[in-house]
Amino acid sequence: MTNLLPEMAEIWQQTLNWQPNAQQQQQFQHLYELILRGNQQLNLTRITDPQEFWEKHLWDSLRGIAPNGQFIPSLLENASAIDIGTGAGFPGIPVAITMPNCQMTLLDSTRKKINFIDESLTQLNLSNAKTFIGRVEEIGHYPQHRKRYDVALIRAVSNASVCAEYTLPLLKQGGLAVIYRGNWTEDETKSLQNAVNQLGGLIESLEQFTTPLTNSIRHCLYLRKVVNTPASFPRAVGIPTQNPLL
């Protein structure tokens, strides 16, 4: 018996002003099956119940790219986007499924996870997504990645100042970083403000929202790149997490 994902068309429509077409729904279902299978060899996710997977992996991934309930305009066109520390492919794969015109790069430093994602992209026929194996502190200095992206996504990775240091160097001027968070406090906004200033960005908005099935509180931060990031950022591997910018 295959575990079927719920369709949730009404919730998609109410929360994101959008709903998946038949092909996208099929790709979400196929992705779910690939994750369940991959989980037998790799520790990809603890979230395997169909409804929980829908809410915490699919809906949450897409809610992040829809500030104020509208998708980020550049993603609807032909933006280049990067998902940093993608893990099992979230939020990058759901975003690539939803935004067929955007070019998505999925970055992770774990080869086994990248191998799993490569296989998944083939199975899902996703030609607008590709993988890259590496550490973000290093690729942030590679000419083919630095200042190359319109949108940078980062979910479940370290604290917000570290996320800012990982994302902003990769963005073109005017680009947008989307930082997915669970809890958030006013104090965190203050220390993030200083970090973002040093990195050439500004905090454009902070959204608090509630997940539609379990009513969990989540946050998303949107950072806009306004000037070039100084060449010294990101700092060497491990330093941003050991010594976050204040």
Stockholm file with secondary structure:
# STOCKHOLM 1.0

chainA/1-246         MTNLLPEMAEIWQQTLNWQPNAQQQQQFQHLYELILRGNQQLNLTRITDPQEFWEKHLWDSLRGIAPNGQFIPSLLENASAIDIGTGAGFPGIPVAITMPNCQMTLLDSTRKKINFIDESLTQLNLSNAKTFIGRVEEIGHYPQHRKRYDVALIRAVSNASVCAEYTLPLLKQGGLAVIYRGNWTEDETKSLQNAVNQLGGLIESLEQFTTPLTNSIRHCLYLRKVVNTPASFPRAVGIPTQNPLL
#=GR chainA/1-246 SS CCCCCCCCHHHHHHHHSCCCCHHHHHHHHHHHHHHHHHTTTSCCCSCCSHHHHIIIIIIHHHHHTCGGGSCCHHHHTTCEEEEETCTTTTTHHHHHHHCTTSEEEEEESCHHHHHHHHHHHHHTTCTTEEEEESCHHHHTTSTTTTTCEEEEEEESCSCHHHHHHHHGGGEEEEEEEEEEESCCCHHHHHHHHHHHHHTTEEEEEEEEEECTTTCCEEEEEEEEECSCCCTTCSCSTTHHHHSCCC
#=GC SS_cons         CCCCCCCCHHHHHHHHSCCCCHHHHHHHHHHHHHHHHHTTTSCCCSCCSHHHHIIIIIIHHHHHTCGGGSCCHHHHTTCEEEEETCTTTTTHHHHHHHCTTSEEEEEESCHHHHHHHHHHHHHTTCTTEEEEESCHHHHTTSTTTTTCEEEEEEESCSCHHHHHHHHGGGEEEEEEEEEEESCCCHHHHHHHHHHHHHTTEEEEEEEEEECTTTCCEEEEEEEEECSCCCTTCSCSTTHHHHSCCC
//
